[in-house]
Amino acid sequence: MQRALLGLIVLAAGLGGWNSALAQDRSDEAYRVAHVKFEGDLVFSKVQLELRTRTRGNRRLLDIPGANWWLFLHRFGDRLGGRLGRGIRDSGEPPAPLDTAVVAADLDRLRLFYNQEGFRRARIDAIIDTTRGTQKTHVVFQIEPGPPAFIRDVRYEGLDRLEPHRQLELIQGGLLGTPDLSDGDLRLRGNQRYSEPLLLEEGRRILTFLRNTGYAFITRDSIHAVVIPAQPDSFDVIMDIRLDQRYRVGDLAYQIQGPQPEAGPRTDTISVSRPDTSFAVSGRVDGDSQIDPNVVRRALQFSPGGWYDQSLIDATKRRLDAVGVFAFTEVRSTRPDSGAIDIPVLFDLQTRDRHRVQVETFMLQRSGGFADSDNEIGTGLGLSYSNLNVFGGGEAFRLRSTGTIAADLGLQKGFTSTQWDVSGTLSFPYLTWPAGRLDRALGLYDARTRLSISFLAARRDALRLVLRGRGNLGYRLELRHSPTLTSFVDILDLSVSNPDTLDGFGDIFLDDILASIDDPVQQGQIVEDYTQPQVNNALRYTLRSGRVDPFRRDDGHSYEAAIEVGGNLPYLLDRFVFDPGTLEGSLPGLPFFGGSNREDRLIYRQYVRGLVDLRRYITINPRRVLAWKAVVGLAQPLGGADVVPFDRRFYSGGASSVRAWRLRELGPGGASFS
């Protein structure tokens, strides 16, 4: 047989003999790639090498040799036939065929990759092993990288027109070595392996730097890396830079197009005052009677007369996009006539429809201990209204209301629960009082203010429980320092809750729940949550650093730290407003929450709370990710409080936590209180 003569085939310089032999053998049975392997002193990771090859074997289950589960499904479905068989076959994967042309191309790509990364003498061969089983081949890429070449010296030429401090700034950010200005030249001393991709990245860095220092129309063709062999194992590099005209920002103008044909055109001039300059921006609005051109003023990150800076142009466009009212934004910089150095800048903007109403219906099903029936089924209706531009500056308002009603599915107990809630959010694409000046003072990447309010009322006849009202009021500042670092300042986070009970609450629900719990802290939480009106407020600062795709979560990190103090606003009202000089530990009940009798008073507790949440995602290979999470928190009651509010304590358990316990079942830890 032909196969007996083809036990080990080494592919190095040519593949002609193997191609013809394989072509003859294909008339009998085709070869399948069982496994692809990289051997030798690889230098680079297997993932990096796999990105540059196309030869693939069939997937393995848990990377167990021979456990080709998806190949088995494909073959089983093919043998089974029929509609069911086709479905099973399509859920698997067909045999991975051996294609020597693809293997040869893989060799070329690997050699090119190692050559570009400084391994000029790398030897890379492919071994195709057909001795391990019928119709199966194992492809092994053997790699001997050899000694690497290094960058010895890097010089920058053509920067004489730049100011000395700009030249120094450019050199200090170099990627190819460390600055050496001892002889007066713009020079880097290389200390790393030669890499063509790194040279390209350095060219992009120089291009970006120059575009941000006035050279608005410089292109990649203006920057060349000249590589000069210095020794057998090293190179000298000359970054040859050809500067063209340097430009300043000229006159600014805007044009805004809206979706309202009946709104006539109007012209306006915006006055902008900065600590070091004042200027005007003129423009035209057509088809939008609501938009305030001052939204352009708030987004501006540059001024006329300064050197053209592409990063500030991009930051201005990003701010305009973040406003949310524009469907299209473009910042146009037009090359001036020959001899002129001022670039006129035009903001071309198009607004969206402001109003949107949405109606939604939904179904719900509830069962278990909190239903007091074998099964509950309910329906709900939701109505929401959105206004993308309330006051003209991109302020977005959203109002949403939902109502639900549920009944016993067995139709023995009739209607068992009702609920109604309403929430409103007003979002400003800028910082409001008291932090209005922080945006420009801190040089923020982006900034936003959110004001939110919500109210909920519910009745659970099955549990003999009524929630007369639960209200929340929030006032948050969002300060985005960079694309990955954000601060959240909750100036106000106020919540008021007033639960009440109906006749039979203890017999039907509470007594059974308390009898099943031994922890006195959890017993106290349940009694308080279901029977005692409460008020709480918090002043909170959160710092969040995130460099991970929230959907894929395959690489990167998410770090968050928060500190908050709570209960101080009710304390001040108790101490200085209601019965001044007398500290009662509670506030009078709110009339619209169900009365102001003594038993309806709102309790509060002062506390301080800190939390650190660390999450890391590490890609092991294209199909495996190592993820870890650590959460550390500390909460301490203050003043006359003997326990932290239960909703601010720490719990664990549930599907995304310690799964041996149900949601919030692990915790909240020991405490002593009167």
DAMOKA-V866530 format. One record per helix or strand. SS is the DSSP state (2 for helix, 1 for strand). FROM is the first residue (numbers start at 1). TO is the last residue. If there is no record, write none. Layout:
ss:SS from:FROM to:TO
ss:SS from:FROM to:TO
This chain:
ss:2 from:2 to:5
ss:1 from:8 to:11
ss:2 from:16 to:25
ss:1 from:32 to:41
ss:2 from:46 to:50
ss:2 from:61 to:63
ss:2 from:69 to:80
ss:2 from:82 to:91
ss:1 from:97 to:97
ss:2 from:100 to:116
ss:1 from:123 to:129
ss:1 from:136 to:144
ss:1 from:150 to:157
ss:2 from:164 to:172
ss:1 from:178 to:179
ss:1 from:187 to:193
ss:2 from:196 to:211
ss:2 from:220 to:222
ss:1 from:223 to:231
ss:1 from:234 to:241
ss:1 from:248 to:257
ss:1 from:266 to:273
ss:1 from:278 to:286
ss:2 from:294 to:299
ss:1 from:307 to:307
ss:2 from:310 to:323
ss:1 from:326 to:333
ss:1 from:342 to:351
ss:1 from:355 to:368
ss:1 from:373 to:387
ss:1 from:396 to:408
ss:1 from:415 to:428
ss:2 from:438 to:442
ss:1 from:446 to:460
ss:1 from:465 to:482
ss:1 from:485 to:501
ss:2 from:505 to:515
ss:2 from:520 to:531
ss:1 from:534 to:546
ss:1 from:556 to:566
ss:2 from:568 to:576
ss:1 from:586 to:587
ss:2 from:591 to:593
ss:2 from:598 to:600
ss:1 from:602 to:603
ss:1 from:606 to:621
ss:1 from:624 to:638
ss:2 from:646 to:648
ss:1 from:651 to:652
ss:1 from:666 to:667
